[in-house]
Amino acid sequence: MAEVVGSLLRNQGHSVVHAGHALSAISELEAQSFDLAFIDLDLPGLDGLALARLIRSRGYRLPLIAITARADAEAEPAARDAGMNDFLRKPLAGQHLLDAMARHTD
């Protein structure tokens, strides 16, 4: 899924950095600044909820947008409680990503 999201964003002219797991994402955040982050809730190792909590605990304020295939009603409130600013369900179209980005960037 990350390749699809990355491709959709690159096709719209955005720069994309893919982190394959949570610790890689933290390393990327420490190395450079980002306008926002899309976070899959079902990451290997630390899940997306734990990653969002870790990002927030380290003081990062960038918008975090959850992406998930989960259909349960608890997924969105759990994502928001973990520090996510927005929530998207798969399957995604490029316009879904662009709309979410527009809600959280200038």
BELVENPE-V106395 format. One record per helix or strand of 3 or more residues. SS is the DSSP state (h for helix, s for strand). FROM is the first residue (numbers start at 1). LEN is the number of residues. Records with the same first field share a line. If there is no record, write none. Layout:
BEGIN
SS=FROM-LEN ; FROM-LEN
END
This chain:
BEGIN
h=2-10 ; 22-10 ; 48-10 ; 74-8 ; 94-11
s=36-5 ; 63-6 ; 86-4
END
